[in-house]
Amino acid sequence: MPDQLINLCIDARNVSVPAGVTVAAAIAMNGSGITRLSVGGHARAPLCGMGVCQECRVTINGRSHQLSCQTLCADGMNVVTAGEVAA
């Protein structure tokens, strides 16, 4: 049986990823990997992969400051990062 694909939107781009993938991994696979900007305007990306560093924060379905490394992708999810701003 082929892997189930999850369809979601990352920064206004429709993407598909295998079921069980975290939002942080989906961002890395389908974009710049940048999740937010620091106070000084520098690009930030997931560092620890376990939710401690807080560098992976994104907006998911309108809720800001969600940890993308601890959130599994779901069908129809809408993710907004600072990646497009930093690019």
Summary of the structure (lengths in Angstrom):
residues: 87
radius of gyration: 12.2
end to end distance: 38.0
largest distance: 47.4
contacts: 252
relative contact order: 0.28
helix: 17%
strand: 34%
